[in-house]
């Protein structure tokens, strides 16, 4: 469905993404894991055309068509939606108006009403607060609204950037259960997340990004069992952090 080949992305003189490649198969959840500053968000922004004149090198294809170099609106119309880090809802609009904004590329009003009902089924609290200003919602409710807004464009691929950020453990669990439900209904997911345990628990495949390069990939279940992944991304210590980290860096399993 989505194929990213050897992309390189710069912020001014900062070399943010260094020859990264990944693929998302239709119907799957693929997680990109990594620490702060690894380049995870930059990958999604590059895919969505949100960084001007990037990628500098490489190609991005969606369903066999090149999308690198296209405007973000065209990419959304082709079937990819994006939930940014930090939610970024329209605070001075109501919940209902935010959801309507998600459907701005559509003209099929009857189907829009049907999709609104489905969003409210996913997130009943949004129906209760449909006339409330988005800026007055809690962090968890804003995350639900951001996901609902993205779904209103009827995406085939949903890109999520740190959906657990700033949420309580209970809300994180609820959000991830909903993400899995959305996937089961046919939407493919590309998930950027620091909570490795939770991300891999709902994913089919995972990739680990360090300093703009993918250093490891595989099936999510296999990554969850990997000693290095458990130690450095799940907090399961098997030896001293310093020695273990040097061992991890020397391995460089793949690039």
C-alpha positions as CSV (number, residue, x, y, z in Angstrom):
1,X,0.0,0.0,0.0
2,X,2.6,2.5,1.1
3,X,6.2,2.2,0.1
4,X,8.9,4.6,1.2
5,X,12.3,4.1,-0.5
6,X,15.6,5.6,0.6
7,X,14.2,9.0,1.6
8,X,16.5,11.8,2.9
9,X,15.0,14.8,4.7
10,X,16.7,17.9,5.9
11,X,15.7,20.8,8.2
12,X,18.0,23.5,6.9
13,X,21.4,21.9,7.5
14,X,20.1,19.2,9.9
15,X,20.2,15.8,8.3
16,X,17.0,14.4,9.9
17,X,16.2,11.3,7.9
18,X,19.1,9.3,6.4
19,X,18.1,6.9,3.6
20,X,15.1,5.4,5.3
21,X,12.9,2.8,3.7
22,X,9.6,1.2,4.9
23,X,6.5,-0.4,3.7
24,X,3.0,-0.6,5.1
25,X,0.9,-3.5,3.8
26,X,-2.9,-3.1,3.3
27,X,-4.9,-4.0,6.4
28,X,-2.0,-3.9,8.8
29,X,-0.7,-1.8,11.7
30,X,3.0,-0.8,11.4
31,X,4.7,0.9,14.3
32,X,7.7,3.1,14.2
33,X,9.5,3.2,17.5
34,X,12.4,5.4,18.7
35,X,13.5,7.9,21.3
36,X,12.9,11.7,21.2
37,X,14.8,13.2,18.3
38,X,15.2,10.0,16.3
39,X,13.2,11.4,13.4
40,X,9.9,9.6,13.9
41,X,7.6,12.6,13.4
42,X,9.7,13.8,10.5
43,X,9.0,10.5,8.7
44,X,5.3,11.1,8.9
45,X,5.5,14.8,8.0
46,X,7.6,13.8,4.9
47,X,5.0,11.3,3.8
48,X,2.3,13.9,4.2
49,X,4.1,16.6,2.3
50,X,4.3,18.9,5.3
51,X,8.0,19.7,4.9
52,X,8.6,22.0,2.0
53,X,10.7,20.5,-0.9
54,X,11.2,17.3,1.0
55,X,12.2,14.5,0.7
56,X,15.5,15.7,-0.8
57,X,16.1,12.2,-2.2
58,X,14.2,8.9,-2.5
59,X,10.6,8.2,-3.4
60,X,7.2,7.7,-1.7
61,X,4.5,5.6,-3.4
62,X,0.9,5.1,-2.3
63,X,-1.0,2.3,-4.0
64,X,1.6,2.4,-6.8
65,X,1.5,6.1,-7.4
66,X,4.2,8.6,-6.5
67,X,3.1,11.1,-3.8
68,X,6.4,12.7,-2.9
69,X,6.3,16.3,-4.1
70,X,2.5,16.5,-3.9
71,X,0.5,19.0,-1.9
72,X,-0.8,17.7,1.4
73,X,-4.4,18.2,0.3
74,X,-3.9,16.0,-2.7
75,X,-2.3,13.3,-0.5
76,X,-5.4,13.4,1.8
77,X,-7.7,13.1,-1.2
78,X,-5.8,10.0,-2.3
79,X,-6.6,8.3,0.9
80,X,-4.1,9.2,3.7
81,X,-5.0,11.0,6.8
82,X,-2.7,12.3,9.6
83,X,-3.1,12.8,13.3
84,X,-0.3,15.2,14.4
85,X,1.6,15.0,17.7
86,X,-0.1,17.1,20.3
87,X,-3.6,16.7,18.7
88,X,-3.8,20.2,17.2
89,X,-7.5,20.5,17.3
90,X,-9.2,23.8,16.3
91,X,-9.7,25.0,19.9
92,X,-12.2,27.8,19.0
93,X,-14.4,25.5,17.0
94,X,-16.9,23.0,18.5
95,X,-16.4,19.3,18.5
96,X,-18.9,19.0,15.7
97,X,-17.2,21.7,13.6
98,X,-13.8,20.0,14.0
99,X,-15.3,16.8,12.7
100,X,-16.8,18.7,9.8
101,X,-13.4,20.2,9.0
102,X,-12.1,16.6,8.7
103,X,-14.5,16.1,5.8
104,X,-13.6,19.2,3.9
105,X,-12.4,17.3,0.8
106,X,-15.7,15.4,0.5
107,X,-19.1,16.3,-1.1
108,X,-21.1,13.2,-0.3
109,X,-23.3,14.6,2.5
110,X,-25.3,11.5,3.2
111,X,-22.2,9.4,3.7
112,X,-20.7,12.2,5.9
113,X,-23.7,11.9,8.2
114,X,-23.2,8.1,8.4
115,X,-19.5,8.6,9.2
116,X,-20.3,11.0,11.9
117,X,-22.5,8.4,13.5
118,X,-19.6,5.9,13.3
119,X,-17.2,8.4,14.9
120,X,-19.7,8.9,17.7
121,X,-19.9,5.1,18.1
122,X,-16.1,5.0,18.5
123,X,-16.1,7.9,20.9
124,X,-19.4,8.4,22.7
125,X,-18.0,11.2,24.8
126,X,-17.6,13.3,21.6
127,X,-21.4,12.9,20.9
128,X,-22.1,14.2,24.4
129,X,-19.8,17.2,23.8
130,X,-20.6,17.8,20.1
131,X,-21.5,21.5,20.8
132,X,-18.6,22.1,23.3
133,X,-15.5,24.2,22.3
134,X,-12.7,21.8,21.5
135,X,-10.3,23.9,23.5
136,X,-12.2,23.0,26.7
137,X,-11.9,19.2,26.2
138,X,-9.5,17.1,28.3
139,X,-6.3,15.8,26.7
140,X,-7.8,12.4,26.1
141,X,-11.0,13.8,24.6
142,X,-8.9,16.0,22.3
143,X,-7.0,13.0,21.1
144,X,-10.2,11.2,20.4
145,X,-11.4,14.3,18.5
146,X,-8.2,14.4,16.5
147,X,-8.5,10.8,15.5
148,X,-12.2,11.3,14.6
149,X,-11.4,14.3,12.5
150,X,-8.8,12.4,10.5
151,X,-11.3,9.5,10.0
152,X,-13.8,11.9,8.5
153,X,-11.9,12.0,5.2
154,X,-12.4,8.2,4.9
155,X,-8.7,7.3,4.7
156,X,-7.4,4.0,3.6
157,X,-4.2,4.7,5.6
158,X,-4.2,6.6,8.9
159,X,-0.9,8.0,10.2
160,X,-0.8,8.6,14.0
161,X,1.9,10.6,15.7
162,X,2.4,9.8,19.4
163,X,-1.3,9.2,20.3
164,X,-0.4,8.3,23.9
165,X,1.4,11.6,24.5
166,X,0.4,13.2,27.8
167,X,-2.4,10.7,28.5
168,X,-3.0,8.6,31.6
169,X,-2.4,4.8,31.4
170,X,-6.1,4.1,31.4
171,X,-6.8,6.5,28.5
172,X,-3.8,5.2,26.6
173,X,-5.2,1.7,26.8
174,X,-8.6,3.0,25.6
175,X,-7.1,4.9,22.7
176,X,-5.1,1.9,21.6
177,X,-8.1,-0.4,21.7
178,X,-10.0,2.0,19.5
179,X,-7.0,2.2,17.1
180,X,-7.1,-1.6,16.8
181,X,-10.9,-1.5,16.2
182,X,-10.4,1.0,13.4
183,X,-7.8,-1.2,11.8
184,X,-10.1,-4.2,12.0
185,X,-12.7,-2.3,10.1
186,X,-10.2,-2.0,7.2
187,X,-8.1,1.1,7.8
188,X,-4.4,0.5,7.6
189,X,-2.3,2.2,10.3
190,X,1.1,3.7,10.4
191,X,1.8,4.4,14.1
192,X,4.7,6.6,15.5
193,X,5.0,5.9,19.3
194,X,7.4,6.0,22.2
195,X,5.3,3.6,24.2
196,X,6.9,0.5,22.6
197,X,5.1,-2.1,24.7
198,X,1.6,-0.7,23.9
199,X,2.4,0.0,20.2
200,X,3.8,-3.4,19.5
201,X,0.9,-5.1,21.3
202,X,-1.5,-3.9,18.6
203,X,0.8,-3.9,15.6
204,X,1.7,-6.5,13.0
205,X,5.1,-5.1,12.2
206,X,7.5,-2.7,13.8
207,X,10.6,-0.7,12.9
208,X,13.1,1.0,15.2
209,X,14.5,4.4,14.2
210,X,17.8,5.8,15.6
211,X,19.3,9.1,14.4
212,X,17.3,9.1,11.2
213,X,18.0,5.5,10.3
214,X,16.1,2.3,10.7
215,X,18.3,0.0,12.7
216,X,15.9,-2.9,13.2
217,X,12.6,-4.2,11.8
218,X,10.4,-7.3,12.0
219,X,7.1,-8.8,13.1
220,X,5.8,-7.0,16.2
221,X,5.6,-10.2,18.2
222,X,9.3,-11.0,17.5
223,X,10.4,-7.5,18.4
224,X,8.6,-7.8,21.7
225,X,10.6,-10.9,22.6
226,X,13.9,-9.3,21.5
227,X,16.3,-8.8,24.4
228,X,17.6,-5.5,23.2
229,X,14.2,-4.1,22.4
230,X,12.9,-5.1,25.8
231,X,15.9,-3.5,27.5
232,X,16.1,-0.2,25.6
233,X,12.5,0.5,24.7
234,X,10.4,-1.4,27.3
235,X,12.6,-0.8,30.4
236,X,13.4,-4.5,31.0
237,X,17.0,-4.4,32.2
238,X,19.1,-7.4,31.7
239,X,22.5,-5.8,32.3
240,X,23.9,-2.3,33.1
241,X,22.5,0.4,30.8
242,X,25.9,1.7,29.6
243,X,27.3,-1.7,28.6
244,X,24.1,-2.8,27.1
245,X,23.7,0.4,25.0
246,X,27.2,0.0,23.6
247,X,26.4,-3.6,22.7
248,X,23.2,-2.4,20.9
249,X,25.1,0.2,18.9
250,X,27.8,-2.2,17.8
251,X,25.2,-4.8,16.5
252,X,23.7,-2.5,13.8
253,X,21.6,-5.4,12.6
254,X,20.5,-3.6,9.4
255,X,20.2,-0.2,7.9
